[in-house]
């Protein structure tokens, strides 16, 4: 019987590292503060054959935490940016049993583009929050692998936090990077729901429209609108994501990447929609990618 990730902890000191090691935890290689002057921070895990963790989320502002609390996520009370400046980042996890909850069996931390691309190409799922967010240093991401192959059955997006609890309760996973990063405006997040049935999956490709001509074109082609402007409140272009069910290969993962990632991902043959989600404003250049 397979073993699953059942417990997580975060160490900020050598004393905590010794404590978790004595308690039977395994240290995940990769300093979550790499490249900064902050503390060396490590993620620790335990494995077992039951009581599996099925979802992991991050928060980097207070409003992101409310839905997680209401939905019953467990928060690790350690700032992943401790001593480095930048945003206060917390890791949250959930042990669910819905059809969308598939046990996590392995974790990996990537500290550079090359390792990030290799994990993604090997079928690992990328969590979009840089654990050095707004602190400088390396771009650092957590990747997960699940007990079964998973696909994306639905994609939505939000421009407020009012429905976070409902989405988490329905098994949706939030892509924890604001598509309006450094652009002002609303906090906007993409969400997706998992399935183990490839027949229920959305099919490639995804599309992004950045003007009315593209909007009308994708509509005529039978794509379904994700009815949330990914640029809401910034004064920039109206930007929308579009999905399809009836053609192409099943989509396994969707994420938001930065300009540095884009070049490395494209060279590796990973699908990047090269339309800036912050088009028409001065925010950080970001793209949607998918596998």
Helices and strands as residue ranges (DSSP letters): E 4-11, H 14-22, E 26-27, E 42-48, E 55-59, H 63-71, E 74-75, E 90-94, E 104-110, H 113-121, E 125-126, E 141-146, E 151-158, H 164-169, E 172-174, E 189-195, G 198-200, E 207-209, H 212-220, E 224-226, E 240-243, E 254-258, H 259-267, E 271-273, E 286-290
